[in-house]
Amino acid sequence: MVQPGGQPDMAMILQQAQQMQEQLMRAQQELAEAEVTGQAGNGLVTVTQTAAGEVRAVTIDPKVVDPEDVETLQDLVVGAIQDAARAAQQLQADKMGPLTGGFGDLGGSLGLPGA
């Protein structure tokens, strides 16, 4: 990566940057398609979403539906969404961490997922 005379090889640096950009784009596409599931109340409420945060489905077990206690159902839905979000963040960190790790704090300032 260093030419004779101590100068960095700019072509090599640009090629490596392009490869990293391609890897990041592939990882972002995979995250947009990958689904995670969160649950609350031992599975009474489940939320399926993409790792990018798009909610795809909410499932509610009928036995948790009580017109006299709507607050519990609301809390379970929120808990399932939060659980799915944690799972999505973990998947992002697993997928993007190795790619953005080389940037240090710069990766986070670029708004890259998982950085």
C-alpha positions as CSV (number, residue, x, y, z in Angstrom):
1,M,0.0,0.0,0.0
2,V,3.1,2.3,0.2
3,Q,5.0,3.0,-3.0
4,P,8.8,3.4,-3.0
5,G,9.6,6.8,-1.4
6,G,7.0,6.3,1.3
7,Q,4.0,7.5,-0.7
8,P,0.6,5.7,-0.3
9,D,-0.7,3.9,-3.4
10,M,-3.9,5.9,-4.0
11,A,-5.2,3.4,-6.6
12,M,-5.0,0.7,-4.0
13,I,-6.7,2.9,-1.4
14,L,-9.5,3.8,-3.8
15,Q,-10.0,0.1,-4.7
16,Q,-10.2,-0.9,-1.1
17,A,-12.7,2.0,-0.4
18,Q,-14.9,0.8,-3.3
19,Q,-14.8,-2.8,-2.1
20,M,-15.9,-1.6,1.4
21,Q,-18.7,0.5,-0.1
22,E,-19.9,-2.6,-2.0
23,Q,-19.8,-4.7,1.1
24,L,-21.7,-2.1,3.1
25,M,-24.4,-1.8,0.3
26,R,-24.8,-5.6,0.3
27,A,-25.1,-5.8,4.1
28,Q,-27.7,-2.9,4.1
29,Q,-29.7,-4.8,1.5
30,E,-29.5,-8.0,3.5
31,L,-30.7,-6.1,6.6
32,A,-33.6,-4.6,4.7
33,E,-34.8,-8.1,3.8
34,A,-33.8,-10.0,7.0
35,E,-36.7,-10.4,9.5
36,V,-36.5,-10.6,13.2
37,T,-39.2,-11.4,15.7
38,G,-39.9,-9.8,19.1
39,Q,-42.3,-11.0,21.7
40,A,-43.9,-10.1,25.0
41,G,-46.0,-11.9,27.6
42,N,-44.3,-15.3,26.8
43,G,-45.4,-15.1,23.2
44,L,-48.9,-13.6,23.7
45,V,-47.9,-10.7,21.4
46,T,-45.3,-11.1,18.6
47,V,-44.0,-8.5,16.2
48,T,-42.1,-9.4,13.0
49,Q,-40.1,-6.7,11.4
50,T,-37.1,-6.3,9.1
51,A,-33.7,-5.6,10.6
52,A,-34.1,-2.2,9.0
53,G,-37.1,-1.4,11.2
54,E,-40.1,-2.1,8.9
55,V,-42.9,-3.8,10.9
56,R,-44.3,-6.7,8.8
57,A,-46.7,-8.3,11.2
58,V,-48.2,-8.1,14.7
59,T,-49.8,-11.3,16.2
60,I,-52.0,-11.1,19.3
61,D,-53.2,-14.2,21.1
62,P,-57.0,-13.8,21.7
63,K,-56.7,-14.7,25.4
64,V,-54.9,-11.5,26.0
65,V,-57.7,-9.4,24.5
66,D,-59.7,-8.1,27.5
67,P,-61.9,-5.0,26.9
68,E,-61.7,-4.3,30.6
69,D,-57.8,-4.2,30.5
70,V,-56.7,-2.5,27.3
71,E,-53.6,-1.1,29.0
72,T,-52.1,-4.5,29.4
73,L,-52.5,-5.3,25.7
74,Q,-51.0,-2.0,24.8
75,D,-48.0,-2.6,27.1
76,L,-47.6,-6.1,25.5
77,V,-47.6,-4.6,22.0
78,V,-45.0,-2.0,23.0
79,G,-42.9,-4.6,24.7
80,A,-43.0,-6.8,21.6
81,I,-42.0,-3.9,19.4
82,Q,-39.1,-3.0,21.7
83,D,-38.0,-6.7,21.7
84,A,-38.0,-6.8,17.9
85,A,-36.1,-3.5,17.8
86,R,-33.4,-5.0,20.1
87,A,-33.2,-8.0,17.9
88,A,-32.9,-5.8,14.8
89,Q,-30.1,-3.7,16.4
90,Q,-28.2,-6.9,17.3
91,L,-28.5,-8.2,13.8
92,Q,-27.3,-4.8,12.5
93,A,-24.3,-4.9,14.8
94,D,-23.5,-8.4,13.8
95,K,-23.8,-7.7,10.1
96,M,-22.3,-4.2,10.0
97,G,-19.9,-4.1,12.9
98,P,-17.1,-5.9,11.1
99,L,-17.5,-3.6,8.1
100,T,-17.7,-0.3,10.0
101,G,-15.3,-1.2,12.7
102,G,-12.4,0.0,10.6
103,F,-13.8,3.5,10.6
104,G,-13.8,3.9,14.4
105,D,-16.0,6.9,15.4
106,L,-16.2,8.0,11.7
107,G,-18.7,5.2,10.9
108,G,-21.2,6.5,13.4
109,S,-20.9,10.0,12.2
110,L,-21.7,8.8,8.7
111,G,-25.0,7.5,9.9
112,L,-24.1,3.9,9.0
113,P,-26.4,1.3,10.6
114,G,-24.7,-0.7,13.3
115,A,-22.0,1.9,13.8
